[in-house]
């Protein structure tokens, strides 16, 4: 089960991940990267890891949009 705190932690991981990593990896590798970074902070059981995997996959367009926005803001071209 994914808790609200876990959601906050996951989005903190996403926000702390370098923009170029969020944009350069294909979907499968990006999901693995984010899940591994999250798992480095907290022990996950198989069911929770699977739920997080599914959640991340469903949010990839949003994650990439946020990364594009961060990149444009850092380049001053927004």
SULRA-V195388 format. One record per residue. N is the residue number from 1. RES is the residue in one small letter. PHI is phi in degrees with one decimal (none if undefined). OMEGA is omega as a letter, one per 20 degrees, with the letter a starting at -180 (none if undefined). BURIAL is b if it has 16 or more other C-alpha atoms within 10 Angstrom, else e. Layout:
[[N RES PHI OMEGA BURIAL] [N RES PHI OMEGA BURIAL]]
This chain:
[[1 x none r e] [2 x -95.0 r e] [3 x -92.4 r e] [4 x -60.7 r e] [5 x -63.7 r e] [6 x -64.4 r e] [7 x -60.7 r e] [8 x -61.1 r e] [9 x -64.8 r e] [10 x -62.4 r b] [11 x -68.1 r b] [12 x -65.5 r e] [13 x -61.8 a b] [14 x -61.0 a b] [15 x -65.2 a e] [16 x -87.6 r e] [17 x -79.2 a e] [18 x -59.5 a e] [19 x -56.0 a b] [20 x -62.6 r e] [21 x -69.5 a e] [22 x -64.1 a b] [23 x -98.7 a b] [24 x -90.3 a e] [25 x -77.3 r e] [26 x -73.4 a e] [27 x -56.2 a b] [28 x -61.2 a e] [29 x -69.1 r e] [30 x -67.3 r b] [31 x -60.3 r b] [32 x -61.5 a e] [33 x -59.5 a b] [34 x -66.3 r b] [35 x -65.2 r b] [36 x -65.8 r e] [37 x -63.4 r e] [38 x -65.8 a b] [39 x -65.2 r e] [40 x -67.7 a e] [41 x -93.4 a e] [42 x -156.9 r e] [43 x -73.1 a e] [44 x -117.6 r e] [45 x -82.4 a e] [46 x -61.4 a e] [47 x -65.6 r e] [48 x -67.4 r e] [49 x -60.5 r b] [50 x -65.2 r e] [51 x -63.3 r e] [52 x -65.0 r b] [53 x -57.6 r b] [54 x -62.9 r e] [55 x -62.5 a e] [56 x -60.9 r b] [57 x -56.0 a b] [58 x -72.5 a e] [59 x -106.5 a e] [60 x -57.5 r b] [61 x -58.7 r e] [62 x -65.1 r e] [63 x -60.0 r b] [64 x -69.2 r b] [65 x -62.2 r e] [66 x -62.8 r b] [67 x -63.7 r b] [68 x -61.6 r b] [69 x -63.1 r e] [70 x -60.9 a b] [71 x -65.0 a b] [72 x -66.3 r e] [73 x -66.6 a e] [74 x -70.9 r e] [75 x -91.5 r e] [76 x 71.1 a e] [77 x -113.3 a e] [78 x -74.4 none e]]
